[in-house]
Amino acid sequence: MKKNFMFIDLFAGIGGFHQAMEQLGGKCVFASEIDKYAIETYFKNYGINANCNIRDIDEKKIPRHDVLCAGFPCQTFSKAGKQLGFQDETKGTLFFEIERILKYHKTKYIILENVRNLVSHDNKRTWSTIYSHLKKLGYRLTKEPIIISPHQLGIPQLRERVVILGIYDPENRDKDLTIQLPKLLTKEENNIYSILEQENISEKYHISAYEEMVLNAWDEFYKGIKETVIGFPIWAVYFNKFTPLEDFPKWKSDFVFKNIKLYLNNREFIDQWLKKYNNLEAFSPTHKKMEWQAGESITSLWDGIIQFRPSGIRIKKPTCFPALVAMVQIPVIGKYKRRLTVREAARLQSFPDTFIPNANDQQAYKQFGNAVNVEVIKLMAEKLFNEVE
Ligand SMILES: C[S@@+](CC[C@H](N)C(=O)[O-])C[C@H]1O[C@@H](n2cnc3c(N)ncnc32)[C@H](O)[C@@H]1O
């Protein structure tokens, strides 16, 4: 597509689509967002006031544009339709807002993004509703939505998302769009160190002395037991609980039995370990649990990615970070005994280092967790635009 094309950024967040489109030569002519902190970050970076609820916008007032971008919230159409008593099954959902704009503008290209679950959501009805409604409007689409993750492009984050691409072409709407993807990488072809900052890391990202003590204890534990691959969560409180179990579901009592077996196989070591750490009395309940998910790829927890989760301390291989998601604990890089920085979170979403994150770290992590990966969208857009040339 020619440079200087126009795009609109719906459900704009902090502008993952904006970054991608601008890098391809596009100019944003309209953006819509309702979260006050995201609006703030958007304005700081692009000088555009995105503050408007898309439901309140008259489509005729939206400027003409070549590309419509939207990472819209996923909702169940049939339910929303029924609840609101509408004939049209998409009315009342946010997809309807996109449909309404497309109906009027007949936008040439569309790029929509959503969670992986959209494909199977509501017994596949969500996808088939989107597909049939876009077709009806005159769009050529890929038969299935594209499922892609940044790690497949060498950005070390596992984040499978669905991308829907469409071209306005009513005469050929029944001809499926075909998109040829380049060679995609595996998880193992990634490594987390490729996006890490090396210098001037603020102290605030470092783990606390308590966290370090807990992790050292679990490191000793892993090194001290005979097993290297542990296929179940370690629950220290159950090691020597030989009394009949409470009314546990089967999966839970199976795990408890495995913990008791592990304890019996390593009794001498574990007794010493428990004694050294005073029966883990100073450990919070979730820190008495550990999930080793790194197989034999590493021999020390300090070489992995560490997550403090409600289900326990999880250790993963240092190949890819788990998906950044809004509101979830920030992963720790074992080797550096610190959490992922805000800048690193930005890099995991392929935002350039010139991007100004929200001044509040919690908001900044949340916003990157909600964003689309810029490189993923850039690749998708290039493929879509080339389809026509
Ligand atoms: C998944 S996020 C999209 C993030 C964005 N693609 C990015 O790269 O940052 C969805 C966004 O839609 C916004 N949103 C939800 N309902 C909206 C509405 N009615 N009008 C405008 N924005 C809305 C939310 O506040 C949220 O930031």
PDBQT file of the ligand as one rigid body, heavy atoms in Angstrom, charges set to zero:
ROOT
HETATM    1  C1  LIG A 401      -7.522  -5.126  24.751  1.00  0.00    +0.000 C 
HETATM    2  S1  LIG A 401      -7.463  -3.435  24.994  1.00  0.00    +0.000 S 
HETATM    3  C2  LIG A 401      -6.763  -2.894  23.481  1.00  0.00    +0.000 C 
HETATM    4  C3  LIG A 401      -5.348  -2.416  23.615  1.00  0.00    +0.000 C 
HETATM    5  C4  LIG A 401      -4.738  -1.827  22.361  1.00  0.00    +0.000 C 
HETATM    6  N1  LIG A 401      -4.908  -2.641  21.193  1.00  0.00    +0.000 N 
HETATM    7  C5  LIG A 401      -3.242  -1.519  22.578  1.00  0.00    +0.000 C 
HETATM    8  O1  LIG A 401      -2.422  -1.898  21.754  1.00  0.00    +0.000 OA
HETATM    9  O2  LIG A 401      -2.918  -0.920  23.605  1.00  0.00    +0.000 OA
HETATM   10  C6  LIG A 401      -9.137  -2.957  24.810  1.00  0.00    +0.000 C 
HETATM   11  C7  LIG A 401      -9.369  -1.483  25.139  1.00  0.00    +0.000 C 
HETATM   12  O3  LIG A 401     -10.710  -1.156  24.779  1.00  0.00    +0.000 OA
HETATM   13  C8  LIG A 401     -11.088  -0.103  25.630  1.00  0.00    +0.000 C 
HETATM   14  N2  LIG A 401     -12.569   0.031  25.538  1.00  0.00    +0.000 N 
HETATM   15  C9  LIG A 401     -13.504  -0.806  26.062  1.00  0.00    +0.000 A 
HETATM   16  N3  LIG A 401     -14.733  -0.359  25.756  1.00  0.00    +0.000 NA
HETATM   17  C10 LIG A 401     -14.580   0.763  25.016  1.00  0.00    +0.000 A 
HETATM   18  C11 LIG A 401     -15.495   1.665  24.400  1.00  0.00    +0.000 A 
HETATM   19  N4  LIG A 401     -16.816   1.493  24.518  1.00  0.00    +0.000 N 
HETATM   20  N5  LIG A 401     -15.005   2.713  23.686  1.00  0.00    +0.000 NA
HETATM   21  C12 LIG A 401     -13.663   2.887  23.563  1.00  0.00    +0.000 A 
HETATM   22  N6  LIG A 401     -12.743   2.062  24.140  1.00  0.00    +0.000 NA
HETATM   23  C13 LIG A 401     -13.194   1.003  24.854  1.00  0.00    +0.000 A 
HETATM   24  C14 LIG A 401     -10.567  -0.543  26.991  1.00  0.00    +0.000 C 
HETATM   25  O4  LIG A 401     -10.465   0.541  27.887  1.00  0.00    +0.000 OA
HETATM   26  C15 LIG A 401      -9.233  -1.166  26.605  1.00  0.00    +0.000 C 
HETATM   27  O5  LIG A 401      -8.172  -0.256  26.785  1.00  0.00    +0.000 OA
ENDROOT
TORSDOF 0
